[in-house]
Amino acid sequence: MSEYKNIIGKGVRFLSSNLDNDQAEGQIWYNSTDKVFRNVISLSAWSAGANLSTARNGIASFGIQTSNVAAGGSPYPGVGTLVEEYNGTGWTAGTALPGNTGMGGAAGTETAGLVFGGIDDNPGNTNSINSTREYDGSSWTSGGNMGNERSQTSGFGTQTAAVVAAGFLSTTTTTANSESYNGTSWSEGNNANNARRNTGAAGISTAGIMFGGGPPATPNNHSEEYDGTSWSEGNDLNTARLMSQQTGGGTQTDAIAFGGNIDPPVSNATENYDGTSWTTNSATLATARAAPGCGTSTAAIAVGGRVPPNNQSLTEEYNKSVTVITGAAWASGGNLGTARRGIGSSIAGTQDAALGFGGGSYSADTEEYNGTSWSEQNNLGTARSFGGSGGTQTAGLFMGGQFPARAQTEEYDGTSWSEQNDMSIARGRSSGCGTQTAGLVFGGTAPPGPGLATEEYDGTNWSNGGNLGTGRYDLGGAGTQTAGLAFGGSPPPNPTTATEEYNGTSWTSSGNLNRARRFLGGVGIQTACFAMGGGTQPGTTTPIANVEEYDGTSWKTAASLATARNGLGGSGTTSAGLAFGGDTAGSTAASNATEEFTPESSALNVKTITIS
């Protein structure tokens, strides 16, 4: 009988703790502390990624999991030119498509991508198009038109060697037609065996696979392989379903399929293809949906999609490895004692030592958070909301506020508030940051309009700082007096994406938010900040859950809040943030919800060996 060492190449080890690196895969060891044998095995699982900035369906997705492009999409109108790029942790704005496109096919990589066909995503338009657009990672150029106008199609291959097959020629006619692209023009190929639309696909131009789809409404489970010339029937999927443009990845002999519509519900199923047959994977999408996506059989990504009747912004990552990945997420903490919007917060505080004050209908309430629950403290001297705030739980600072616009300053010492010298300008709906002895307030409704003015506080007196480049109110803020950050807000009538950095003397423009918003919360410092929630409309309606993270240069999406809201407070950092209060329905539904942020984590999939 062969010994374990001869088979595996490693002996059974005797250790006082578990192995903690990828080399542990396949290794058996005896943990002398726990008195058990253990090993590490690979695991297949989906985990949450950062959401798209804008929910949409019909995306053309190309690239890999850590370098992905989501181009165009639906609904009508508005998102057909939208492009976002994913780096494995968050989405950032890419260069817009030169024409509206929804439900197009895609192939290639982030720096050499291809989008073809689709629907001209404008109100009332339902006709398919034959356009081809090439992407180099920063700009789009027109490629040769396809011979057939088609939408709800999929493709595979590279920018210079791609294949498109099947799809809708019109709103009622499916096709089996296929074409090949050589980097310049498309040429007619042999037809597939089944006319259908909304298929998934994977592979290269000489070894591809197409699966699922419908003719036109009823899902099927057909699978076909392409050898560069002709199509041949493969074994069927286990779950018949309408895919959603590029809903799959990998190669002809090692492919993955996920999600889709199964008439009428949506599916969360994942299947793998080994070149001969499909097997159902135990890993399922957390949210069943028809979601575009791509990647490989061990590292795929599902992007946006649709759970009828709503389009989605969700991103999920699939990994097959010895590492268990837990996605970054916001989780419920203890509720505020008093629900309110426009709440002040200890910007320089922490996740387990935060301060919330004022807000609501001009409240004076003050509460402290200990990481588990909020407790009532002594009230502010003057009830107010929507002011600039800063400091910590034991050294808080509230600057200005409304209603009417105020110049009052109050300091909190961990027990009670005390009145300090007034600001030179009365203002409400401003933002602030810094500490009790080095505070900063900026923007707001200071006369005669959206505020440009900045003031600095030294713990006793106020002095004028450099003006904002963009006058605005309802903006977010974070950082310190000498390294401040202002973002979003409203220079009437519309919300803005503008971001500015303060160096203790003057403001300079920096990378814009991906999504314009006002009444948003801020957490962190100038080089590591969260912009949380807010509203996207000129008024206070339509609160959003979207969160973006700033790295000192640009913004990318992060894990979204569980509760969409605006007018919220925040404390902590981008690795341990806190969001609380706000309203969930445009000033009519004050919230007492508290959420705590935990970043993505990973751990080896260590298993105890048992005899059964």
ZALO-139015 format. One record per residue (C-alpha): residue number from 1; residue in three letters; x, y, z. Coordinates in steps of 0.1 Angstrom, whole numbers, always signed. Example, Ala and Ser with C-alpha at 12.3 -4.5 7.8 and 13.67 -1.06 7.14 Angstrom:
<rs>
<1, "ALA", <+123, -45, +78>>
<2, "SER", <+137, -11, +71>>
</rs>
This chain:
<rs>
<1, "MET", <+0, +0, +0>>
<2, "SER", <+14, +34, -9>>
<3, "GLU", <+21, +59, +19>>
<4, "TYR", <+5, +93, +21>>
<5, "LYS", <+39, +110, +16>>
<6, "ASN", <+46, +90, -16>>
<7, "ILE", <+12, +100, -30>>
<8, "ILE", <+11, +136, -20>>
<9, "GLY", <+48, +144, -17>>
<10, "LYS", <+44, +157, +18>>
<11, "GLY", <+44, +140, +51>>
<12, "VAL", <+18, +144, +78>>
<13, "ARG", <+30, +172, +100>>
<14, "PHE", <+28, +177, +138>>
<15, "LEU", <+19, +213, +146>>
<16, "SER", <+6, +233, +176>>
<17, "SER", <-16, +256, +153>>
<18, "ASN", <-31, +255, +119>>
<19, "LEU", <-12, +262, +87>>
<20, "ASP", <-21, +296, +73>>
<21, "ASN", <-10, +299, +37>>
<22, "ASP", <-19, +285, +3>>
<23, "GLN", <+7, +259, +5>>
<24, "ALA", <-15, +241, +29>>
<25, "GLU", <-38, +228, +1>>
<26, "GLY", <-37, +190, +1>>
<27, "GLN", <-16, +189, +33>>
<28, "ILE", <-27, +169, +63>>
<29, "TRP", <-14, +180, +97>>
<30, "TYR", <-21, +171, +133>>
<31, "ASN", <-30, +201, +155>>
<32, "SER", <-16, +191, +189>>
<33, "THR", <-35, +220, +207>>
<34, "ASP", <-69, +209, +194>>
<35, "LYS", <-59, +172, +192>>
<36, "VAL", <-74, +167, +157>>
<37, "PHE", <-61, +160, +121>>
<38, "ARG", <-68, +189, +97>>
<39, "ASN", <-64, +197, +60>>
<40, "VAL", <-73, +225, +36>>
<41, "ILE", <-95, +219, +5>>
<42, "SER", <-106, +242, -23>>
<43, "LEU", <-140, +258, -20>>
<44, "SER", <-164, +273, -46>>
<45, "ALA", <-184, +303, -35>>
<46, "TRP", <-199, +337, -45>>
<47, "SER", <-192, +367, -24>>
<48, "ALA", <-204, +403, -25>>
<49, "GLY", <-183, +429, -44>>
<50, "ALA", <-188, +466, -46>>
<51, "ASN", <-220, +477, -64>>
<52, "LEU", <-222, +495, -96>>
<53, "SER", <-228, +532, -92>>
<54, "THR", <-260, +529, -113>>
<55, "ALA", <-284, +499, -114>>
<56, "ARG", <-289, +486, -149>>
<57, "ASN", <-296, +456, -171>>
<58, "GLY", <-285, +446, -205>>
<59, "ILE", <-248, +454, -198>>
<60, "ALA", <-221, +444, -222>>
<61, "SER", <-195, +429, -198>>
<62, "PHE", <-159, +421, -208>>
<63, "GLY", <-126, +414, -192>>
<64, "ILE", <-118, +394, -161>>
<65, "GLN", <-129, +395, -125>>
<66, "THR", <-102, +420, -114>>
<67, "SER", <-102, +441, -146>>
<68, "ASN", <-137, +443, -159>>
<69, "VAL", <-158, +467, -180>>
<70, "ALA", <-195, +472, -177>>
<71, "ALA", <-206, +491, -208>>
<72, "GLY", <-240, +505, -217>>
<73, "GLY", <-273, +489, -206>>
<74, "SER", <-310, +496, -200>>
<75, "PRO", <-335, +510, -189>>
<76, "TYR", <-346, +536, -213>>
<77, "PRO", <-334, +562, -213>>
<78, "GLY", <-302, +573, -197>>
<79, "VAL", <-277, +545, -192>>
<80, "GLY", <-269, +534, -227>>
<81, "THR", <-236, +552, -228>>
<82, "LEU", <-226, +546, -192>>
<83, "VAL", <-193, +528, -187>>
<84, "GLU", <-178, +516, -154>>
<85, "GLU", <-145, +498, -148>>
<86, "TYR", <-139, +473, -119>>
<87, "ASN", <-104, +467, -104>>
<88, "GLY", <-114, +439, -81>>
<89, "THR", <-125, +462, -52>>
<90, "GLY", <-146, +490, -67>>
<91, "TRP", <-161, +506, -98>>
<92, "THR", <-150, +538, -113>>
<93, "ALA", <-163, +558, -142>>
<94, "GLY", <-149, +549, -176>>
<95, "THR", <-151, +567, -209>>
<96, "ALA", <-187, +568, -222>>
<97, "LEU", <-198, +548, -252>>
<98, "PRO", <-201, +571, -283>>
<99, "GLY", <-236, +558, -288>>
<100, "ASN", <-265, +544, -267>>
<101, "THR", <-263, +506, -264>>
<102, "GLY", <-283, +482, -244>>
<103, "MET", <-283, +444, -246>>
<104, "GLY", <-252, +442, -268>>
<105, "GLY", <-225, +415, -270>>
<106, "ALA", <-189, +418, -259>>
<107, "ALA", <-155, +402, -260>>
<108, "GLY", <-119, +409, -251>>
<109, "THR", <-102, +426, -222>>
<110, "GLU", <-104, +459, -204>>
<111, "THR", <-76, +474, -225>>
<112, "ALA", <-86, +457, -258>>
<113, "GLY", <-124, +452, -256>>
<114, "LEU", <-152, +449, -281>>
<115, "VAL", <-189, +458, -279>>
<116, "PHE", <-212, +449, -308>>
<117, "GLY", <-249, +450, -316>>
<118, "GLY", <-276, +457, -291>>
<119, "ILE", <-305, +481, -291>>
<120, "ASP", <-302, +519, -295>>
<121, "ASP", <-311, +527, -259>>
<122, "ASN", <-334, +557, -265>>
<123, "PRO", <-371, +561, -257>>
<124, "GLY", <-393, +542, -281>>
<125, "ASN", <-364, +525, -300>>
<126, "THR", <-366, +487, -301>>
<127, "ASN", <-346, +480, -333>>
<128, "SER", <-314, +461, -331>>
<129, "ILE", <-282, +477, -344>>
<130, "ASN", <-251, +463, -361>>
<131, "SER", <-225, +488, -347>>
<132, "THR", <-191, +476, -334>>
<133, "ARG", <-170, +497, -310>>
<134, "GLU", <-135, +490, -298>>
<135, "TYR", <-121, +500, -264>>
<136, "ASP", <-84, +505, -255>>
<137, "GLY", <-90, +512, -218>>
<138, "SER", <-94, +549, -223>>
<139, "SER", <-112, +556, -256>>
<140, "TRP", <-137, +541, -280>>
<141, "THR", <-133, +538, -318>>
<142, "SER", <-157, +525, -344>>
<143, "GLY", <-150, +491, -359>>
<144, "GLY", <-166, +474, -389>>
<145, "ASN", <-203, +469, -388>>
<146, "MET", <-218, +434, -385>>
<147, "GLY", <-236, +420, -415>>
<148, "ASN", <-267, +415, -393>>
<149, "GLU", <-283, +439, -369>>
<150, "ARG", <-289, +420, -337>>
<151, "SER", <-294, +424, -299>>
<152, "GLN", <-296, +402, -268>>
<153, "THR", <-266, +384, -283>>
<154, "SER", <-233, +371, -268>>
<155, "GLY", <-199, +366, -281>>
<156, "PHE", <-164, +353, -272>>
<157, "GLY", <-128, +357, -282>>
<158, "THR", <-106, +388, -284>>
<159, "GLN", <-107, +423, -300>>
<160, "THR", <-90, +410, -331>>
<161, "ALA", <-105, +375, -332>>
<162, "ALA", <-141, +374, -320>>
<163, "VAL", <-173, +355, -327>>
<164, "VAL", <-209, +366, -324>>
<165, "ALA", <-238, +341, -326>>
<166, "ALA", <-276, +340, -323>>
<167, "GLY", <-296, +369, -309>>
<168, "PHE", <-327, +390, -319>>
<169, "LEU", <-328, +403, -354>>
<170, "SER", <-359, +423, -344>>
<171, "THR", <-383, +423, -315>>
<172, "THR", <-398, +390, -326>>
<173, "THR", <-373, +371, -347>>
<174, "THR", <-344, +350, -333>>
<175, "THR", <-315, +339, -354>>
<176, "ALA", <-289, +312, -356>>
<177, "ASN", <-265, +333, -377>>
<178, "SER", <-229, +337, -366>>
<179, "GLU", <-201, +360, -377>>
<180, "SER", <-164, +363, -371>>
<181, "TYR", <-144, +395, -365>>
<182, "ASN", <-107, +399, -374>>
<183, "GLY", <-101, +433, -358>>
<184, "THR", <-113, +452, -389>>
<185, "SER", <-144, +436, -404>>
<186, "TRP", <-170, +409, -398>>
<187, "SER", <-174, +379, -421>>
<188, "GLU", <-203, +354, -424>>
<189, "GLY", <-198, +321, -407>>
<190, "ASN", <-218, +288, -405>>
<191, "ASN", <-250, +291, -386>>
<192, "ALA", <-254, +276, -352>>
<193, "ASN", <-279, +246, -349>>
<194, "ASN", <-304, +265, -328>>
<195, "ALA", <-319, +300, -334>>
<196, "ARG", <-322, +317, -300>>
<197, "ARG", <-314, +349, -280>>
<198, "ASN", <-300, +356, -245>>
<199, "THR", <-274, +329, -246>>
<200, "GLY", <-242, +327, -225>>
<201, "ALA", <-208, +321, -241>>
<202, "ALA", <-172, +314, -234>>
<203, "GLY", <-139, +306, -251>>
<204, "ILE", <-119, +318, -281>>
<205, "SER", <-127, +322, -318>>
<206, "THR", <-114, +287, -326>>
<207, "ALA", <-128, +269, -296>>
<208, "GLY", <-160, +285, -282>>
<209, "ILE", <-191, +274, -265>>
<210, "MET", <-227, +289, -264>>
<211, "PHE", <-254, +278, -240>>
<212, "GLY", <-289, +285, -228>>
<213, "GLY", <-311, +311, -243>>
<214, "GLY", <-347, +311, -256>>
<215, "PRO", <-367, +311, -288>>
<216, "PRO", <-378, +337, -279>>
<217, "ALA", <-395, +335, -244>>
<218, "THR", <-392, +298, -233>>
<219, "PRO", <-357, +290, -218>>
<220, "ASN", <-337, +261, -232>>
<221, "ASN", <-307, +242, -220>>
<222, "HIS", <-290, +236, -254>>
<223, "SER", <-252, +238, -255>>
<224, "GLU", <-232, +241, -288>>
<225, "GLU", <-194, +241, -294>>
<226, "TYR", <-176, +261, -321>>
<227, "ASP", <-143, +249, -337>>
<228, "GLY", <-136, +281, -357>>
<229, "THR", <-157, +269, -387>>
<230, "SER", <-188, +250, -376>>
<231, "TRP", <-211, +244, -346>>
<232, "SER", <-218, +210, -331>>
<233, "GLU", <-242, +200, -303>>
<234, "GLY", <-228, +195, -268>>
<235, "ASN", <-244, +181, -237>>
<236, "ASP", <-273, +202, -222>>
<237, "LEU", <-272, +225, -192>>
<238, "ASN", <-289, +210, -162>>
<239, "THR", <-310, +242, -158>>
<240, "ALA", <-327, +256, -189>>
<241, "ARG", <-325, +294, -187>>
<242, "LEU", <-323, +327, -206>>
<243, "MET", <-289, +341, -199>>
<244, "SER", <-281, +378, -201>>
<245, "GLN", <-253, +386, -225>>
<246, "GLN", <-219, +371, -216>>
<247, "THR", <-233, +353, -186>>
<248, "GLY", <-204, +329, -184>>
<249, "GLY", <-167, +326, -187>>
<250, "GLY", <-137, +304, -191>>
<251, "THR", <-128, +281, -221>>
<252, "GLN", <-146, +255, -242>>
<253, "THR", <-133, +228, -219>>
<254, "ASP", <-135, +246, -186>>
<255, "ALA", <-165, +270, -187>>
<256, "ILE", <-189, +285, -161>>
<257, "ALA", <-225, +296, -164>>
<258, "PHE", <-246, +314, -138>>
<259, "GLY", <-279, +331, -131>>
<260, "GLY", <-306, +337, -158>>
<261, "ASN", <-343, +336, -162>>
<262, "ILE", <-361, +303, -159>>
<263, "ASP", <-396, +314, -170>>
<264, "PRO", <-406, +334, -151>>
<265, "PRO", <-385, +333, -119>>
<266, "VAL", <-348, +342, -120>>
<267, "SER", <-321, +316, -112>>
<268, "ASN", <-292, +316, -88>>
<269, "ALA", <-277, +284, -102>>
<270, "THR", <-241, +280, -112>>
<271, "GLU", <-228, +252, -135>>
<272, "ASN", <-194, +241, -148>>
<273, "TYR", <-185, +225, -181>>
<274, "ASP", <-155, +202, -185>>
<275, "GLY", <-156, +199, -223>>
<276, "THR", <-181, +170, -221>>
<277, "SER", <-208, +177, -196>>
<278, "TRP", <-223, +203, -173>>
<279, "THR", <-224, +198, -135>>
<280, "THR", <-243, +218, -110>>
<281, "ASN", <-220, +237, -87>>
<282, "SER", <-229, +240, -50>>
<283, "ALA", <-221, +277, -51>>
<284, "THR", <-251, +299, -59>>
<285, "LEU", <-255, +336, -65>>
<286, "ALA", <-267, +354, -33>>
<287, "THR", <-293, +372, -54>>
<288, "ALA", <-309, +352, -81>>
<289, "ARG", <-311, +373, -113>>
<290, "ALA", <-303, +375, -150>>
<291, "ALA", <-269, +391, -146>>
<292, "PRO", <-243, +398, -173>>
<293, "GLY", <-208, +387, -164>>
<294, "CYS", <-176, +370, -174>>
<295, "GLY", <-142, +358, -162>>
<296, "THR", <-129, +323, -158>>
<297, "SER", <-141, +291, -143>>
<298, "THR", <-122, +298, -111>>
<299, "ALA", <-127, +336, -109>>
<300, "ALA", <-158, +351, -124>>
<301, "ILE", <-179, +382, -119>>
<302, "ALA", <-217, +388, -121>>
<303, "VAL", <-227, +425, -127>>
<304, "GLY", <-260, +443, -123>>
<305, "GLY", <-288, +425, -141>>
<306, "ARG", <-325, +423, -132>>
<307, "VAL", <-348, +409, -106>>
<308, "PRO", <-382, +417, -121>>
<309, "PRO", <-394, +444, -121>>
<310, "ASN", <-362, +461, -108>>
<311, "ASN", <-328, +466, -123>>
<312, "GLN", <-298, +458, -100>>
<313, "SER", <-265, +474, -91>>
<314, "LEU", <-252, +443, -74>>
<315, "THR", <-218, +428, -80>>
<316, "GLU", <-209, +393, -70>>
<317, "GLU", <-175, +375, -73>>
<318, "TYR", <-171, +338, -78>>
<319, "ASN", <-139, +322, -66>>
<320, "LYS", <-127, +286, -65>>
<321, "SER", <-98, +285, -41>>
<322, "VAL", <-85, +273, -7>>
<323, "THR", <-94, +307, +6>>
<324, "VAL", <-128, +316, +20>>
<325, "ILE", <-136, +352, +10>>
<326, "THR", <-161, +373, +30>>
<327, "GLY", <-171, +404, +11>>
<328, "ALA", <-171, +439, +26>>
<329, "ALA", <-204, +448, +41>>
<330, "TRP", <-225, +472, +62>>
<331, "ALA", <-243, +454, +91>>
<332, "SER", <-269, +466, +115>>
<333, "GLY", <-257, +482, +148>>
<334, "GLY", <-278, +495, +177>>
<335, "ASN", <-305, +520, +167>>
<336, "LEU", <-304, +556, +177>>
<337, "GLY", <-328, +565, +205>>
<338, "THR", <-343, +593, +184>>
<339, "ALA", <-347, +589, +146>>
<340, "ARG", <-336, +621, +127>>
<341, "ARG", <-321, +636, +96>>
<342, "GLY", <-295, +663, +93>>
<343, "ILE", <-277, +649, +124>>
<344, "GLY", <-243, +662, +135>>
<345, "SER", <-215, +636, +141>>
<346, "SER", <-181, +631, +155>>
<347, "ILE", <-163, +630, +121>>
<348, "ALA", <-130, +623, +139>>
<349, "GLY", <-145, +597, +161>>
<350, "THR", <-144, +559, +158>>
<351, "GLN", <-168, +531, +151>>
<352, "ASP", <-171, +521, +187>>
<353, "ALA", <-169, +556, +202>>
<354, "ALA", <-192, +580, +182>>
<355, "LEU", <-213, +610, +189>>
<356, "GLY", <-246, +620, +173>>
<357, "PHE", <-262, +654, +180>>
<358, "GLY", <-289, +678, +168>>
<359, "GLY", <-308, +671, +136>>
<360, "GLY", <-345, +663, +130>>
<361, "SER", <-369, +691, +134>>
<362, "TYR", <-342, +712, +151>>
<363, "SER", <-334, +688, +179>>
<364, "ALA", <-310, +693, +208>>
<365, "ASP", <-307, +656, +215>>
<366, "THR", <-272, +642, +220>>
<367, "GLU", <-263, +605, +220>>
<368, "GLU", <-231, +584, +224>>
<369, "TYR", <-224, +551, +207>>
<370, "ASN", <-202, +525, +223>>
<371, "GLY", <-200, +500, +195>>
<372, "THR", <-232, +483, +205>>
<373, "SER", <-258, +508, +216>>
<374, "TRP", <-266, +545, +218>>
<375, "SER", <-272, +563, +252>>
<376, "GLU", <-288, +597, +258>>
<377, "GLN", <-265, +625, +270>>
<378, "ASN", <-269, +662, +279>>
<379, "ASN", <-286, +683, +252>>
<380, "LEU", <-271, +709, +229>>
<381, "GLY", <-275, +745, +242>>
<382, "THR", <-293, +754, +209>>
<383, "ALA", <-315, +730, +190>>
<384, "ARG", <-305, +729, +153>>
<385, "SER", <-298, +706, +123>>
<386, "PHE", <-277, +704, +92>>
<387, "GLY", <-246, +722, +106>>
<388, "GLY", <-209, +715, +103>>
<389, "SER", <-195, +690, +127>>
<390, "GLY", <-163, +675, +138>>
<391, "GLY", <-143, +662, +168>>
<392, "THR", <-145, +630, +188>>
<393, "GLN", <-169, +615, +213>>
<394, "THR", <-153, +632, +242>>
<395, "ALA", <-144, +664, +223>>
<396, "GLY", <-172, +672, +199>>
<397, "LEU", <-177, +703, +178>>
<398, "PHE", <-209, +716, +162>>
<399, "MET", <-206, +746, +139>>
<400, "GLY", <-236, +767, +126>>
<401, "GLY", <-268, +749, +115>>
<402, "GLN", <-304, +759, +109>>
<403, "PHE", <-332, +770, +112>>
<404, "PRO", <-326, +799, +106>>
<405, "ALA", <-290, +799, +95>>
<406, "ARG", <-268, +802, +126>>
<407, "ALA", <-233, +812, +135>>
<408, "GLN", <-232, +794, +169>>
<409, "THR", <-204, +771, +179>>
<410, "GLU", <-207, +746, +207>>
<411, "GLU", <-181, +722, +222>>
<412, "TYR", <-188, +689, +239>>
<413, "ASP", <-164, +676, +267>>
<414, "GLY", <-178, +641, +270>>
<415, "THR", <-205, +653, +295>>
<416, "SER", <-220, +686, +284>>
<417, "TRP", <-220, +712, +257>>
<418, "SER", <-207, +748, +261>>
<419, "GLU", <-212, +779, +240>>
<420, "GLN", <-181, +793, +222>>
<421, "ASN", <-173, +822, +200>>
<422, "ASP", <-195, +825, +169>>
<423, "MET", <-184, +820, +133>>
<424, "SER", <-182, +852, +113>>
<425, "ILE", <-209, +839, +89>>
<426, "ALA", <-242, +824, +99>>
<427, "ARG", <-248, +793, +77>>
<428, "GLY", <-269, +761, +75>>
<429, "ARG", <-266, +730, +54>>
<430, "SER", <-228, +733, +55>>
<431, "SER", <-202, +706, +62>>
<432, "GLY", <-172, +704, +84>>
<433, "CYS", <-143, +683, +97>>
<434, "GLY", <-113, +684, +120>>
<435, "THR", <-111, +684, +157>>
<436, "GLN", <-123, +706, +186>>
<437, "THR", <-91, +726, +186>>
<438, "ALA", <-86, +726, +148>>
<439, "GLY", <-120, +727, +132>>
<440, "LEU", <-130, +735, +96>>
<441, "VAL", <-164, +745, +82>>
<442, "PHE", <-172, +751, +46>>
<443, "GLY", <-201, +757, +21>>
<444, "GLY", <-237, +760, +32>>
<445, "THR", <-265, +785, +27>>
<446, "ALA", <-246, +816, +37>>
<447, "PRO", <-259, +847, +20>>
<448, "PRO", <-262, +856, -8>>
<449, "GLY", <-264, +820, -20>>
<450, "PRO", <-245, +786, -21>>
<451, "GLY", <-215, +792, +2>>
<452, "LEU", <-180, +795, -10>>
<453, "ALA", <-166, +806, +24>>
<454, "THR", <-144, +785, +46>>
<455, "GLU", <-136, +792, +82>>
<456, "GLU", <-110, +777, +105>>
<457, "TYR", <-114, +772, +143>>
<458, "ASP", <-84, +771, +168>>
<459, "GLY", <-104, +761, +198>>
<460, "THR", <-112, +797, +207>>
<461, "ASN", <-114, +819, +176>>
<462, "TRP", <-125, +818, +140>>
<463, "SER", <-105, +830, +110>>
<464, "ASN", <-112, +830, +73>>
<465, "GLY", <-97, +803, +51>>
<466, "GLY", <-96, +799, +13>>
<467, "ASN", <-129, +798, -6>>
<468, "LEU", <-142, +766, -22>>
<469, "GLY", <-139, +765, -60>>
<470, "THR", <-175, +754, -63>>
<471, "GLY", <-200, +772, -40>>
<472, "ARG", <-226, +747, -27>>
<473, "TYR", <-246, +734, +2>>
<474, "ASP", <-258, +699, +14>>
<475, "LEU", <-222, +687, +8>>
<476, "GLY", <-202, +660, +25>>
<477, "GLY", <-169, +665, +43>>
<478, "ALA", <-141, +646, +60>>
<479, "GLY", <-105, +650, +70>>
<480, "THR", <-86, +676, +91>>
<481, "GLN", <-82, +713, +91>>
<482, "THR", <-50, +711, +70>>
<483, "ALA", <-61, +681, +49>>
<484, "GLY", <-98, +685, +44>>
<485, "LEU", <-121, +670, +18>>
<486, "ALA", <-154, +685, +3>>
<487, "PHE", <-175, +664, -20>>
<488, "GLY", <-210, +664, -36>>
<489, "GLY", <-236, +689, -26>>
<490, "SER", <-257, +712, -46>>
<491, "PRO", <-249, +743, -65>>
<492, "PRO", <-286, +748, -74>>
<493, "PRO", <-305, +733, -88>>
<494, "ASN", <-288, +700, -94>>
<495, "PRO", <-265, +678, -72>>
<496, "THR", <-228, +678, -82>>
<497, "THR", <-199, +653, -84>>
<498, "ALA", <-174, +680, -75>>
<499, "THR", <-146, +670, -51>>
<500, "GLU", <-121, +695, -36>>
<501, "GLU", <-91, +690, -13>>
<502, "TYR", <-80, +716, +13>>
<503, "ASN", <-43, +720, +24>>
<504, "GLY", <-48, +745, +52>>
<505, "THR", <-48, +775, +29>>
<506, "SER", <-67, +768, -3>>
<507, "TRP", <-89, +743, -21>>
<508, "THR", <-80, +724, -53>>
<509, "SER", <-102, +703, -75>>
<510, "SER", <-97, +665, -75>>
<511, "GLY", <-114, +634, -90>>
<512, "ASN", <-152, +636, -92>>
<513, "LEU", <-176, +613, -75>>
<514, "ASN", <-190, +587, -98>>
<515, "ARG", <-226, +597, -89>>
<516, "ALA", <-238, +633, -83>>
<517, "ARG", <-256, +636, -49>>
<518, "ARG", <-264, +659, -20>>
<519, "PHE", <-273, +654, +17>>
<520, "LEU", <-246, +628, +19>>
<521, "GLY", <-225, +616, +49>>
<522, "GLY", <-187, +614, +51>>
<523, "VAL", <-163, +592, +70>>
<524, "GLY", <-125, +591, +71>>
<525, "ILE", <-96, +613, +60>>
<526, "GLN", <-85, +631, +29>>
<527, "THR", <-67, +601, +14>>
<528, "ALA", <-92, +574, +26>>
<529, "CYS", <-128, +586, +27>>
<530, "PHE", <-163, +572, +23>>
<531, "ALA", <-191, +592, +7>>
<532, "MET", <-223, +576, +20>>
<533, "GLY", <-259, +577, +8>>
<534, "GLY", <-275, +610, -1>>
<535, "GLY", <-300, +621, -27>>
<536, "THR", <-296, +623, -65>>
<537, "GLN", <-325, +647, -72>>
<538, "PRO", <-326, +685, -70>>
<539, "GLY", <-350, +680, -41>>
<540, "THR", <-346, +656, -12>>
<541, "THR", <-364, +627, -28>>
<542, "THR", <-350, +593, -38>>
<543, "PRO", <-324, +585, -11>>
<544, "ILE", <-297, +561, -23>>
<545, "ALA", <-276, +534, -6>>
<546, "ASN", <-246, +539, -28>>
<547, "VAL", <-212, +543, -11>>
<548, "GLU", <-180, +555, -28>>
<549, "GLU", <-144, +554, -15>>
<550, "TYR", <-118, +580, -21>>
<551, "ASP", <-81, +572, -22>>
<552, "GLY", <-67, +607, -24>>
<553, "THR", <-70, +608, -62>>
<554, "SER", <-102, +592, -74>>
<555, "TRP", <-135, +576, -62>>
<556, "LYS", <-146, +540, -67>>
<557, "THR", <-178, +523, -55>>
<558, "ALA", <-177, +504, -22>>
<559, "ALA", <-202, +481, -4>>
<560, "SER", <-236, +498, -3>>
<561, "LEU", <-255, +507, +28>>
<562, "ALA", <-283, +483, +37>>
<563, "THR", <-307, +512, +42>>
<564, "ALA", <-308, +539, +15>>
<565, "ARG", <-310, +574, +31>>
<566, "ASN", <-299, +610, +30>>
<567, "GLY", <-290, +635, +57>>
<568, "LEU", <-271, +609, +77>>
<569, "GLY", <-242, +612, +101>>
<570, "GLY", <-209, +592, +101>>
<571, "SER", <-179, +584, +122>>
<572, "GLY", <-148, +562, +119>>
<573, "THR", <-126, +551, +90>>
<574, "THR", <-129, +533, +57>>
<575, "SER", <-119, +501, +75>>
<576, "ALA", <-142, +506, +104>>
<577, "GLY", <-169, +531, +95>>
<578, "LEU", <-202, +540, +111>>
<579, "ALA", <-234, +554, +94>>
<580, "PHE", <-264, +565, +114>>
<581, "GLY", <-297, +585, +112>>
<582, "GLY", <-309, +602, +80>>
<583, "ASP", <-342, +598, +62>>
<584, "THR", <-354, +571, +39>>
<585, "ALA", <-381, +589, +19>>
<586, "GLY", <-371, +625, +11>>
<587, "SER", <-375, +642, +45>>
<588, "THR", <-407, +624, +55>>
<589, "ALA", <-393, +592, +71>>
<590, "ALA", <-366, +599, +96>>
<591, "SER", <-344, +569, +104>>
<592, "ASN", <-328, +556, +136>>
<593, "ALA", <-308, +529, +118>>
<594, "THR", <-271, +525, +125>>
<595, "GLU", <-248, +505, +103>>
<596, "GLU", <-212, +493, +109>>
<597, "PHE", <-187, +487, +80>>
<598, "THR", <-165, +456, +79>>
<599, "PRO", <-139, +453, +51>>
<600, "GLU", <-134, +422, +29>>
<601, "SER", <-116, +394, +47>>
<602, "SER", <-102, +360, +37>>
<603, "ALA", <-92, +329, +55>>
<604, "LEU", <-80, +294, +46>>
<605, "ASN", <-107, +268, +43>>
<606, "VAL", <-94, +246, +71>>
<607, "LYS", <-113, +214, +77>>
<608, "THR", <-112, +189, +105>>
<609, "ILE", <-107, +153, +93>>
<610, "THR", <-133, +129, +109>>
<611, "ILE", <-140, +92, +105>>
<612, "SER", <-176, +84, +99>>
</rs>
